[in-house]
Amino acid sequence: MNKKILESGLRVHRSKQGARGFFYPDLNDSLLVRKSCSAEAQVGWHHRDGCAAYIVPADAFSVDDRYEVSPSRMVVWIPTDDKRP
């Protein structure tokens, strides 16, 4: 399982639903990691626009940045060195 540590202060991209129900990084909307946390690669999702999808604890972000208040985890897109479209 691919894991990484996200440091407080890092900017990541919000996930948005697009064509045919697939999810993509929203390159126009970034979120600030407010508390360092462990991130786990979202298995089965392809890299997109130089980003990879990761599952992170929702409490690493402000309540206003979360998709919903109640879930304990959320998916964000982290920039990578991979520049595939």
N, C-alpha and C positions, 0 to 999 in steps of 0.2 A: 504494500500500500504506500502510495507516494504522499508524504507529509512534509510540511514546512512550517516554520514559525513566522508569523506576521508580527512585525514590530509596531508598537504604538506610533502613530504619525504617518504610516504608510497610506497611500491612496489606492483604492481598488475600484473596479467598475461594478455597477449594479447589473443584475441580470434582467433581461426583458424578453418577453415572448414575441416571436416573430412568425415568419412563414410556416405554415403547416404545423404549428404548435411547438416548433423547436425554440430553444432558448439561446440567446446571444448576449455578448457584452454590450452594454449601453455606453458607447464611447463618449457620449455627451453628459453622462451623469456619474460622478465618482463619489465614493464614500470614504470617510476618514476612519481608519482603525484607531479606536480610542483606548483600547486595552490590548497589550500583546497577547497573542493566542496561537494555538496550534490549528493548522488548516489541513484538511484531508482532500486529496484530489477526487473529483467527482468522476467515478468510473463510468466509462461508456460515452462520455461527452468529448467531442472533438475540440481541438484548439481552434480559436476563431479570432481573426484580427490581432494576432500577436498576444492573445490572452488564453489562459487555461481556467476552467471552472473548478472551484474549491468549495467544500463545505466548511463553514466556520461557526463558532458559537455566536448567537445573536447578541449576547451581552457585551461583545467586543465593540459594538457600535451604539451610537446614541439611539434612544427610542424613536426619534423622528426619522432616522435613517433606515430603520428596520422595515421589512415588507409588511409584517404584521406584528402585533405586540406579543402575542402568546407563544409562538414557536421558539424552541430553544436553539435551533440552528437555522442557517440560511446559506444560500449559494451566492458567491461573488466571483468575479473574474479577475485574476491576477495577471499583470503583464509578464510575459516570458521573453526569452531571446528568440523564440520561434516566430517567424514572420509569415506563416502560412495564412492565406485569406480565410 
